[in-house]
């Protein structure tokens, strides 16, 4: 069966789960460097757990810092990066992980034969490349971010960092849309992507705020587990398991249809 012959609701479900997974891949890039350097991070859904302006309830358990804009803040870390090189690697690991994830999604799509796996891998590549392309195209509306920190460390304009990433993601987006072969299919997949990504994106931001506040209150259910807040780790495991279950169910449905 042609991988493009997929029900809209299936694509919508995949896009919602894969948007969460794409965010997890990005944050895991940052997390892996902090873990490698033994900085003791506690990660939320969309960022390292942190508090700005108002001190946390137990400031001795947090690490005080100052943002690029001079705002006082506290990070849930044992120690800060000890060199510009380490800081650059930690900051750049997120965008690089996102790009590598998109490329791997395209590679899996190219080499796998199962229609459902093709759908999942291509939707993951579409989600990552589309969201990150929009992110970089909105560069003028942002004064901070990973790229700003990278540019500051290297003493370069922000555009020198953002343009290469933007071109790479736009190229991946072009390849992904081209693989769909037909404007009707493209519109269906993009509609599923947008309708699936917006609610999950808003939900992750709300959930991240809850994680941050519960860690600040000292809730033991939100303790660190392998550098992630426990609910964050569990949700990401459930998302991966959900993709597997729904993928198997979709495969069984297609096998029944083929008969």
C-alpha positions in Angstrom: 0.0 0.0 0.0 1.2 3.5 -0.8 2.4 5.2 2.4 0.6 8.4 1.4 -2.8 6.7 1.7 -3.3 7.5 5.3 -6.4 8.6 7.1 -6.5 12.2 8.4 -7.1 11.2 12.0 -4.2 8.8 11.9 -1.9 11.6 10.7 -3.3 14.0 13.3 -2.5 11.5 16.1 1.0 10.9 14.7 1.7 14.6 14.4 0.6 15.3 18.0 2.8 12.5 19.4 5.7 13.3 17.1 5.7 17.0 17.9 6.2 16.0 21.6 9.0 13.6 20.5 10.7 16.3 18.4 10.8 18.6 21.4 12.2 15.8 23.5 14.9 15.2 20.9 15.9 18.8 21.0 16.0 19.0 24.8 17.8 15.6 25.0 20.6 17.2 23.0 21.1 19.8 25.7 20.6 17.3 28.5 23.2 14.9 27.1 26.0 17.5 27.3 25.1 18.6 30.9 24.9 14.9 31.9 28.3 14.2 30.2 29.9 17.0 32.2 28.1 16.0 35.4 26.4 19.3 36.0 23.4 17.6 37.6 20.6 19.1 35.5 16.9 18.7 36.1 15.0 18.9 32.8 11.4 19.9 32.1 9.4 19.5 28.9 10.8 22.5 27.1 13.9 23.6 28.9 16.2 23.2 31.9 14.1 23.8 35.0 14.8 27.5 35.9 13.3 30.4 37.8 13.7 34.1 36.8 13.4 37.4 38.8 11.8 36.0 41.9 14.0 33.7 44.1 12.8 30.1 44.4 11.5 28.9 47.8 14.7 27.1 48.6 17.5 29.0 46.8 20.2 26.9 48.3 19.1 24.0 46.0 19.4 26.1 42.9 22.3 27.8 41.1 22.1 31.6 40.7 22.9 33.1 37.3 22.3 36.1 35.2 20.7 36.1 31.7 22.0 37.8 28.6 19.6 40.7 29.3 21.0 41.0 32.8 18.0 39.4 34.5 18.7 37.5 37.8 17.7 33.8 37.7 18.2 30.4 39.3 18.9 27.1 37.5 18.3 23.6 38.8 22.0 22.6 38.4 24.8 21.5 40.6 27.4 23.6 38.7 27.6 25.8 35.6 29.7 25.1 32.5 33.3 25.9 33.3 34.5 27.1 29.9 33.1 28.8 26.8 33.8 25.6 24.8 31.6 23.6 27.2 28.9 26.2 27.2 28.9 26.4 23.4 28.6 22.6 23.1 25.8 22.5 25.6 23.8 25.3 23.8 24.4 24.1 20.3 23.5 20.5 21.1 19.8 21.3 21.0 19.5 22.6 17.5 22.0 20.0 16.2 20.0 17.2 17.8 16.8 18.6 16.1 18.6 18.6 12.7 20.1 15.2 13.2 16.6 13.9 14.2 15.1 15.3 11.0 17.8 13.8 8.8 17.4 10.4 10.5 13.7 10.6 9.9 14.3 11.2 6.2 16.8 8.3 6.1 14.4 5.9 7.8 11.7 6.9 5.4 14.1 6.4 2.5 15.2 2.9 3.5 12.2 1.3 5.2 9.5 -0.5 3.3 6.6 -0.7 5.8 4.0 2.0 4.8 3.2 2.8 8.5 6.8 3.2 9.4 7.2 5.4 6.3 4.3 7.5 7.5 5.7 7.9 11.0 9.3 8.7 9.9 8.2 11.2 7.2 5.7 12.9 9.6 8.6 13.2 12.2 10.8 14.8 9.5 8.0 17.1 8.4 7.2 18.1 12.0 10.8 18.8 12.9 11.7 20.7 9.6 8.5 22.7 9.5 8.5 23.8 13.1 12.2 24.7 13.1 11.9 26.5 9.7 9.1 28.6 11.2 11.2 29.2 14.3 14.1 30.6 12.3 11.9 32.6 9.9 10.6 34.4 13.0 14.1 35.3 14.1 13.4 39.0 14.0 10.8 38.7 16.8 13.2 36.9 19.2 15.9 38.5 21.3 17.1 35.4 23.0 17.5 31.6 22.4 20.1 29.0 21.8 21.4 30.8 18.6 21.8 34.1 20.5 23.9 32.4 23.1 26.0 30.6 20.5 26.6 33.9 18.6 27.6 35.6 21.8 30.1 33.0 22.7 31.7 33.1 19.2 31.4 36.9 19.1 29.4 36.7 15.8 26.1 38.2 14.7 23.1 36.0 15.4 22.3 35.7 11.7 25.7 33.9 11.2 24.3 31.1 13.3 20.7 31.1 12.3 21.0 31.3 8.5 22.9 28.0 8.1 20.4 26.2 10.4 17.5 27.8 8.6 18.8 26.7 5.2 19.4 23.2 6.4 15.8 22.8 7.9 14.2 24.5 4.8 16.1 22.0 2.6 14.9 19.1 4.7 11.3 20.5 4.5 11.6 20.8 0.7 12.7 17.1 0.5 9.9 16.0 2.8 7.2 17.9 0.9 8.6 16.6 -2.4 8.3 13.0 -1.1 4.5 13.5 -0.7 4.1 14.0 -4.4 0.9 16.0 -4.9 -0.5 19.2 -3.5 -3.6 17.5 -2.1 -1.5 15.1 -0.1 0.8 17.9 1.0 -2.2 20.0 2.2 -3.6 17.0 4.2 -0.3 16.3 5.9 0.3 20.0 6.7 -3.2 20.4 8.1 -2.7 17.4 10.3 0.7 18.7 11.4 -0.6 22.2 12.3 -3.8 20.9 14.0 -1.8 18.3 15.9 1.2 20.5 16.8 -0.5 23.6 18.2 -2.4 21.9 21.0 0.5 19.7 22.0 2.9 22.7 21.9 0.6 24.7 24.2 0.1 21.7 26.5 3.9 21.2 26.8 4.4 24.8 27.8 1.7 24.6 30.4 3.1 21.3 31.7 6.6 22.7 31.8 5.3 25.5 34.1 3.7 22.9 36.4 6.9 20.9 36.5 8.9 24.0 37.4 6.5 25.1 40.2 6.3 21.6 41.7 10.1 21.2 41.8 10.3 24.6 43.5 7.7 23.5 46.1 9.8 20.3 46.7 7.2 17.8 45.5 9.0 14.4 45.6 7.0 13.1 42.7 8.8 15.6 40.5 12.3 14.6 41.6 15.1 14.1 39.1 15.5 10.8 37.4 18.5 10.4 35.1 18.5 14.2 34.8 14.9 14.6 33.9 12.0 15.5 36.2 10.2 12.1 36.8 6.9 13.1 35.0 8.8 14.3 32.0 10.7 11.0 31.7 7.5 9.0 32.1 5.6 11.1 29.5 8.4 10.7 27.0 8.5 6.9 27.5 4.7 6.8 27.1 4.9 8.8 23.9 7.4 6.3 22.4 5.3 3.4 23.6 2.2 5.1 22.2 3.8 5.5 18.8 4.7 1.8 18.8 1.2 0.7 19.8 -0.6 3.0 17.3 1.9 2.0 14.6 1.2 -1.7 15.2 -2.6 -1.0 15.2 -2.3 0.9 11.9 -0.3 -1.9 10.4 -2.9 -4.5 11.4 -5.6 -2.2 9.9 -3.7 -2.0 6.6 -3.2 -5.8 6.5 -6.9 -6.3 7.0 -7.7 -3.7 4.3 -5.3 -5.4 1.8 -7.1 -8.7 2.3 
